[in-house]
Amino acid sequence: MSENYWALAAGCVPEVLPWEIPRIAHAAGFSSSGMWVDPGTTWDNSALEKTRNSLDDTGVGLIDVEALWLQGDDRASDEQKLLVDVGISLGARNVLAVSRHDDYEASLSQFRELCEMAGQDIRINLEFGEFSSIRSLASALDFIAAVDHPAAGVLVDLMHINRSGEALPDFNSAVYSYVQVCDFLQSSKTLTGMDYIEAAVDHRCSLGEGEAADTDIESACRADMDVSLEIRSRALRENFPDPYERAAQIFKRCQRDQWCSMQADDDTT
């Protein structure tokens, strides 16, 4: 079985070009990272080669490529297909998808088409949250059940599931292939709209530095699955404007073994 990833999410270093992310992650001590793929901005004709070179030079593996937005009609767009193609080409394990579709049935059809394209090469994971058309874990599971394809999965983000008020699921289910982990302030649970989006992109914390339940962080860290550290923090960006130094701080402050051993210690007391 392949080693579980403990990855630097692309959102931790939002200001850098995509192919710089693996180099930053590697320098910080990570063996895996996420990847931005945005054909409308930074993903030009040379991006794939530059990113592949970066991955080859560092040996970093990709936990995901993001973000694929479900929108438009009932067919997959060229931009959506490109993101899946890029993910497969770069050996990423997952595609992060978010729905802002106005038509539920059309979004199911579009997602199913992308899963058929993915086949067994990559998972297409639906992230739910206050900011999307699918706002709860229960709704995300219903959506994936309706898609009914083995490439379809659900991505749980600790901050988003806290906002939805639901308990963490059993991560042993095949519907989950990775989880996004962070710490956060409990005040985010009351926010809506742009206020919540601001909290999600600016006010996350390194593990143990916020108000998330330690048991939730421990459960995610101990799960037999890939983990993406989604530490999107304005404070870190301001205190560590150099993305290399910021990534190193995240690596130092967020150690999977530390949270696993905390639970193990609790079990023996």
N, C-alpha and C positions, 0 to 999 in steps of 0.2 A: 504494500500500500504506500502511496506517495506521502511525503511528510506534510503535515498541516502547516499552512502558511500563517505567519504573524506579520502582517503587512502594514506598511505606511500608506494610508489612503491618499489619493491624489489631492483631495481637498485640504490636506495639511499644508500644501505648498501651492496655492492657487495661482500664484503670480508667474510660475516658471513655464517654459515650453514643455510639451509632453515628453519628449525624449530626454529631458533633463531629470525627470522624476526617478528613473531607476538608478542613475548615478548618485543622486542625492540620498536615496534610500540606502544604497550600498555603502556609501561613505559613513552613514550614521550607524551602520551595523545590521540593517535589515537585509534579509535574503529575498524579500518579496515586496511588491508595491502595487498600487492601483495605477490607472492610466486614463487621462483625458483623451477623448476622441471627438473633436468638434469640427466637422467639415466647414462650418461657417466662419471659423476664425483661424485657429493655429494648425489645423490638419490639412496641409497642402500636399502636392504630389510627391514631395521628397520625405514627408513625415514618416512613412512606413519604414523606409530604409534607415533613416536616422534612428528611429526607435529600435529597430531590430539590432542595429550596431551597438546601441547602448545596452540592450539586454545581453547580447553576446559578450561584450567587454566586461560586464559586471557579474554575469551569472544570475542576475535577479529574475525571479519568476513573477508573472502577473496574476494577481488575485482576481482582477476584473478590468473591464473597460467600461467607461461611462461618459455621458448618460444617454440612454436611448429613451426618447420621449414618445409615448403612444399618443397619437393625435392625427388629425386629418380624416381620411375615409376608412374603409374596411380593408385596404390593401397596404402592404408594407411599402414604404417609400424607398427610393434609392439611397437616401441618407441613412435610414435605419439599416438597410441591407449592408451598406458600407461598414457600419459599426460592427455588425456581426462578423463580416468578412475579416476585418482588421483583428478582432479578437481571436478568431480562429488562426489567422496567419501568425500572430505573435504568441500563440500558445497560452492565451489567457484562459483561466478556468471558468470565468463567469462574465456575463453582460449584466450591468445594472440598468433596469428599466423602470420608468416612472410613468404613470398614466395622468395625462391632463386631457383625455378624450371626453368629448361631450356625449358620445353615443356608446353605451355599454356594449351592445352587441357587436358594433363595428370594432371596438377595441379588442374584444375576444378574437374576432376573425384575424385582425392584424397581428396580435400576439401569437396566435396559433401558426400563422404563416412563417413568422420569424423562428418559432421553435422547430418547424419542419426544416427550415434552412439550416438551423444549428445542428440538428441530428444528434449524434453522440459526441460531437467535437467540443461543445461548450454548453453551459447552462444559461438560460435566460431567466433572470431573477427579478421578480416584481417587488420593488420597495414601496411600502405603504407609508402614509404620514398625513399630517394635517394640511400639508401644502399640495396634496395631489387629489385626484378623483377617487382614489382608493385609500381611505383614511384609517382603517383598522386592520388588525391581523385577521380577524374573522372574515372581513370582506375580501382580503387578499387571498385567503385560503379558498373561499367560495369561487373567486375568479380563476384561480389555478385549477381547481377541480373541474370547472366548466371548460377550460382549455383542454384538459385531459391529454397531456403530452409529456413524456418522460424528461424532456429538456426544460420543462417549465418548473420554476421554483419560486420560493418566497424569501426575500431578504428582510431580516429583522434588524432594526437599528434600536439600540437601547434607549435613546432619547425619544424616538418616535413612539415606541410601545409604551413608554412611561406616559406620554401625552395622551395616548388612546385609552389608558386606564386598564389595560389587559395584563394578565400574567404572562411571564415568559413561557414559551411552548417547550415541549419535549424536543430538543434538538436532534434526537436520534432518528426522527422521522426523515424519510428520504426527500421530503419537499424542501429541506434546508441544506444548502451546501456551504454557506458561510454566513457570518454575522458581523454587523458593524458595532464596535464597542467604543464607548467614551464615557466620561463623567459629565455631569451637567448640574445646573441649579434647578431645584424643584419649582421655582417660579415659572419656568417654561411650560409647565403643565396647564397653566391658565391662559396662555397666549393663543391668539388666532391670527390668520392672515399674514401680512407682512411682518408683524411683530414676532410671530413664531419663526418665520423664515430667517429673520435677523438673528434670533437666538441660536438657530441651528447652524448658521454659517459663521457666527462671530463669538458665541459664548459657551462653547463646549470646553471641557477641562480634561487635563491628563487624569489618568486613573487614580482615584483616591484623593483628588483635589476638589471635588465637587460634593453634591448632595445625593447622588444616585445610591440606591441600596447596594451595600457591599455584596450581598448575596446574589444580586443580579449580575454584577461584574464577575464574581467568582464563577457563577454557573456558566456564563458565556466563555470565560477563559478556560474552564475545565472541559468544555464540550469537545468531542472528538470531531472537530471541524475547523475550517479556515476562519481566521479572524482578521478583519480590517480595522485598523485603528483610525477612526474618523474623528480626529482631534482638530476640529476647525475652530481656531481661537484667535480672536483679535489681539488679546493680551500677548499670546506667544508671538504673533506677527510683529507687534510693536516692540516687544522686549528682545526679540531675536529676528531682526529684519533679514539677516543672511539665512536663506532657506536651508543651507547645509547645517548651520548651527542649530536652527529650529528643529530639524529632523533628529539631530543628535540628542537634543533635549527630550523629545518625545520618546526616543528609544530608551534613554536613561530613566525616564519617569514611569514608563509603561512596560513592565516586565511580566510576561505571562507566567513564568515560574513563580514569581512572588505571589500572585493571586491564587495559583494552584496550591502552593504550600500553605497559604493562609487558611484555606478550606481544610487541608489535610491536618493542620494543627488544631483547628476547631473540632475535627472529628475525634481527636484523641484526648480531648479534655473532658 
